[in-house]
Amino acid sequence: MIPRRTQETLEAWIANARPTGSFCAAVIQNDLRLACARADESNHAALFEIVAWMEEYAPEDSWGYRHALETWPRIIAQKRARTI
């Protein structure tokens, strides 16, 4: 039920900290009010499933708090630096 483009965007965020659009950014920050305001019809209908998917598959540090959009890219960069 999750729109394909939303799923791909969130997967890219988790894997590479790729910037997202405003709806996914609100989901990542766990801002329900903003996510509802920014959701298109298909994302609005799938919001419960989107959050459930994030809860199940997204690493704890990648989402769910206000500063995730700033913190997760640094975490990804540190992981990459350690593997080089």
Secondary structure, DSSP 4 states (H G I P E B T S, - for coil): ---HHHHHHHHHHHHH-----HHHHHHHTT-HHHHHHH--HHHHHHHHHHHHHHHHHS-GGGSSSTTHHHHHHHHHHHHHHHH-
